[in-house]
Amino acid sequence: MKILGIQNKMGIGDTVIYLPFIRAISIKFNCPVSLLVKENSKAEEFLNQTNYIDQVIYLKKNDKIKGILGSIKLAKELKKYNFEKVFIFNSSLRFYLVSRLANIKKIYQYPLLEKREQHITGAANKLIKDNLGIDVKENPEIQIDESLVKETSEKLLMKTNELNILLAVGGSGPTKRIPAKTFLSFMKKIKNVKKCKFFLATGKNEDEQKILKEILDSEFKDQCFRLDNHSINNTLPIIKNCNVAICNDTSFSHLSSALGVKTITLMADTPLIYGSYSTNMYPIIPDGERTVSHNTLGKDKINPEKIFNKLMSILA
């Protein structure tokens, strides 16, 4: 059987969040599921070893899929795959019509034209529960070859008597990037009780690089390994070898938790659900706040003492 899942939200995180529902479909029908996702999801780079995923098909930026001609073009492309079922994780009439034009016989979808105030995981769970009778409660899971994990550990001299920590110090926006001084304060606290090696994950954005440089120019330079020159595919086995991850609201928080790594999420300016949907996630919110959402603007109020205490409780 050939099954397609359509998830058209942007970025790596949104793709990871929907993985438990894709996996539930795969288990139900005993076959891997193909994904139609946006190109910036980079799904092929981190799902190429995951056995419940078949093919990744990209909605490319230069494809004008919003118009009628674009929809016809997309339908023609999807028709080549001979999909028998499709699960559409949105309320888009356009994707419904595209699926019909692609001759997909069975279409499962959110209620049409009811996008407002949809809960990011609640709507997906309802779709699977109502149509397949499955109550999805599992964490997202990204699979990776264990021999590759072991090979990477040996290559990077990742010792079992050290605490290997992923520090995702970048972020998709300026209000989500915790200052370097917060990470440095935490690093000073943890070095007094544990021998550590820090793996610094960030993008190439100028402001992200400034945070990275400030940490690399500190007393911890010899204990740091930068990941910004590594591809996502090459970064996955490094993350898998880490004992714990401490992440801004960034793609690395989603990747690390889906790899089974206990992940402390520093939630400064994003709805809390994005840092708490997995049992592998341990959110920290700004001092003085009861929750966090857009416009909380709390990056300067993330307390390094709370990060340290949360880490110690995870290790206990």
C-alpha positions in Angstrom: 0.0 0.0 0.0 1.2 3.5 -0.8 0.3 6.2 1.7 1.0 9.9 1.7 1.1 12.3 4.7 0.8 16.1 3.9 2.3 18.5 6.5 2.8 22.0 5.1 3.9 23.9 8.2 7.4 25.5 8.0 10.6 24.2 9.5 12.2 21.1 11.1 10.3 21.4 14.4 6.8 21.2 12.9 7.8 18.1 10.9 9.2 16.4 14.0 6.1 17.2 16.0 3.9 15.2 13.5 6.1 12.1 13.4 4.1 10.2 16.1 1.0 10.5 13.9 2.9 9.4 10.8 4.3 6.4 12.7 0.8 5.4 13.9 -0.4 5.4 10.3 2.6 3.3 9.3 1.9 0.7 12.1 -1.9 0.6 11.3 -1.3 -0.2 7.6 2.0 -2.1 8.0 3.9 0.1 5.5 6.1 3.1 5.5 4.5 6.5 4.8 5.7 9.1 2.3 5.7 12.8 3.3 4.9 15.9 1.4 6.5 18.7 3.2 8.1 22.1 2.6 11.6 22.2 1.4 12.8 24.1 4.5 11.7 21.2 6.7 14.9 19.5 5.5 13.1 16.2 6.3 15.1 14.1 4.0 18.3 15.0 5.9 17.1 13.6 9.3 14.5 11.0 8.3 16.6 9.0 5.8 17.2 6.2 8.4 13.8 6.1 9.9 12.0 2.9 8.8 8.4 4.2 9.0 9.2 6.9 6.4 9.2 6.0 2.7 9.9 9.0 0.4 10.2 12.7 1.2 8.6 14.9 -1.5 9.3 18.6 -1.2 7.0 21.5 -1.9 9.7 23.7 -3.4 9.7 27.4 -3.0 9.7 28.0 -6.7 6.6 25.9 -7.2 3.6 28.2 -7.5 1.2 25.8 -5.9 -1.3 28.3 -4.7 -2.9 29.0 -8.1 -5.0 26.6 -10.2 -2.2 25.8 -12.6 0.1 25.2 -9.7 -2.3 22.8 -8.1 -2.8 20.9 -11.3 1.0 20.7 -11.6 1.3 19.3 -8.1 -1.5 16.8 -8.6 0.2 15.6 -11.8 3.4 15.1 -9.9 1.7 13.2 -7.0 -0.2 11.0 -9.4 3.1 9.4 -10.5 3.4 7.8 -7.1 0.0 5.9 -7.2 -0.9 6.8 -3.6 -4.0 5.0 -2.3 -4.5 7.0 0.8 -3.6 10.5 2.0 -3.6 12.0 5.5 -3.8 15.8 5.2 -2.7 17.5 8.5 -4.4 20.8 7.8 -7.8 22.2 6.7 -6.8 23.2 3.2 -9.3 22.9 0.4 -6.5 23.2 -2.0 -4.7 20.0 -0.8 -8.0 18.2 -0.8 -8.6 19.1 -4.5 -5.0 18.3 -5.3 -5.4 14.8 -3.8 -8.6 14.3 -5.8 -6.9 15.3 -9.0 -4.0 13.0 -8.1 -6.6 10.1 -8.1 -6.0 9.3 -4.4 -9.1 7.3 -3.5 -9.1 7.7 0.3 -8.6 11.1 1.8 -8.4 11.8 5.5 -8.2 15.4 6.6 -8.9 18.0 9.2 -12.4 19.6 8.8 -12.2 21.9 5.8 -11.8 25.6 6.3 -11.5 25.4 10.1 -7.9 26.5 10.6 -8.4 29.1 13.3 -7.3 28.1 16.8 -6.4 24.5 15.9 -4.3 22.9 18.6 -1.1 21.8 16.9 -1.2 18.2 18.3 -4.8 18.0 19.4 -6.2 18.3 15.8 -3.7 15.7 14.5 -4.6 13.3 17.4 -8.3 13.7 16.6 -7.8 13.0 12.9 -6.0 9.7 13.8 -8.4 8.8 16.6 -11.6 9.4 14.6 -10.4 7.6 11.5 -8.1 4.8 12.7 -9.2 4.4 16.3 -5.7 5.1 17.6 -5.0 7.4 20.5 -1.5 8.7 19.8 0.6 9.3 22.9 4.1 8.4 21.8 7.0 10.8 21.5 8.4 11.6 18.1 11.1 9.2 17.1 14.0 9.7 14.7 15.9 6.5 14.0 19.6 6.2 13.4 22.0 3.4 12.8 23.7 2.3 16.0 26.9 1.4 14.3 27.1 5.0 13.0 26.5 6.3 16.6 29.3 4.2 17.9 31.7 5.1 15.1 31.0 8.8 15.7 31.6 8.5 19.5 35.0 6.9 18.8 36.0 9.4 16.2 35.2 12.4 18.4 36.7 10.8 21.6 33.4 11.1 23.5 34.3 9.5 26.8 31.8 7.8 29.1 33.4 9.4 32.1 32.5 12.8 30.8 29.2 14.5 30.5 28.6 15.2 26.8 26.2 18.1 26.5 24.6 19.5 23.4 24.2 23.3 23.7 22.0 24.6 21.0 22.8 28.3 21.3 21.3 29.5 18.0 17.7 30.1 17.2 15.3 31.0 14.4 14.7 34.5 15.6 16.4 37.2 17.8 13.9 37.0 20.6 14.6 33.2 21.0 18.4 33.5 21.3 19.4 33.3 24.9 22.5 35.5 25.6 25.9 33.8 25.7 26.4 35.0 29.3 23.5 32.7 30.4 25.1 29.6 28.9 28.5 30.6 30.3 27.1 31.0 33.8 25.5 27.5 33.5 28.8 26.1 32.2 30.7 27.4 35.2 28.2 25.8 37.6 28.3 22.4 35.9 32.1 22.2 35.6 32.3 22.3 39.4 30.5 19.0 39.7 31.1 17.2 36.4 33.8 16.8 33.8 32.1 18.0 30.6 32.4 18.3 26.8 30.1 20.8 25.1 28.8 20.5 21.5 27.7 23.9 20.3 24.9 23.9 17.7 24.0 27.0 15.8 23.4 28.4 12.4 25.4 30.8 10.3 23.3 33.9 11.1 25.6 36.8 12.2 24.0 37.2 15.6 24.1 33.4 16.2 27.8 33.4 15.3 28.4 36.2 17.8 27.0 34.0 20.6 29.1 31.1 19.4 32.2 33.2 19.3 31.7 34.6 22.8 31.5 31.0 24.2 34.5 29.8 22.2 36.5 32.8 23.4 35.8 31.9 27.0 37.6 29.6 29.5 35.7 26.7 28.0 37.2 26.8 24.5 39.1 23.5 24.9 36.0 21.8 26.1 33.8 22.9 23.2 33.2 21.3 19.8 31.4 23.5 17.2 28.7 21.9 15.0 27.9 24.8 12.7 30.0 23.4 9.8 28.3 20.0 10.0 25.3 18.9 8.0 22.1 17.8 9.8 22.8 14.2 8.7 26.3 14.3 10.2 25.1 16.0 13.4 22.5 13.4 14.3 24.9 10.7 15.6 26.8 13.4 17.6 23.5 14.4 19.3 22.6 10.8 19.9 25.8 10.4 21.8 25.1 13.3 24.1 23.9 12.6 27.7 21.6 15.7 27.6 20.7 18.6 25.4 20.1 22.2 26.5 18.5 24.1 23.7 17.0 27.4 22.7 13.7 27.2 20.8 15.5 25.8 17.7 15.4 22.8 15.4 18.0 21.1 17.6 15.6 20.9 20.5 13.2 18.9 18.4 15.9 16.7 16.8 17.5 15.9 20.2 14.3 14.9 22.0 13.2 12.8 19.0 16.6 11.0 19.2 15.7 10.1 22.8 18.0 12.6 24.4 16.8 14.4 27.5 16.3 17.9 26.4 16.1 21.1 28.5 14.2 23.6 26.4 14.7 27.3 27.0 11.4 28.9 26.1 11.8 32.7 25.8 9.3 33.7 23.2 7.3 30.8 21.8 4.2 28.9 22.9 5.1 26.4 25.6 3.8 23.5 23.6 6.8 23.7 21.3 9.1 22.8 24.2 6.9 20.4 26.1 5.1 18.1 23.7 7.5 15.2 24.4 8.3 13.5 27.7 12.0 14.0 26.7 11.5 17.7 27.0 12.1 19.7 30.2 11.0 23.4 29.6 12.5 26.3 31.5 10.5 29.5 31.3 11.6 33.1 32.1 11.7 34.2 35.7 8.5 35.9 36.7 6.4 34.2 34.1 3.8 31.5 34.6 3.8 30.4 31.0 5.4 31.6 27.7 4.0 32.5 24.3 4.7 34.9 21.4 5.8 38.3 22.7 6.8 37.1 26.1 10.3 38.5 25.2 12.0 36.6 28.1 15.4 35.7 26.7 17.2 37.8 29.3 15.2 36.3 32.1 16.2 32.6 31.6 17.9 31.7 34.9 21.1 29.6 34.6 20.6 28.3 38.1 17.3 26.8 37.0 19.1 25.2 34.0 21.7 23.7 36.3 19.1 22.4 38.8 17.0 20.9 36.1 20.1 19.1 34.7 21.0 17.8 38.1 17.5 16.4 38.6 17.7 14.7 35.2 21.0 13.1 36.1 19.9 12.0 39.6 
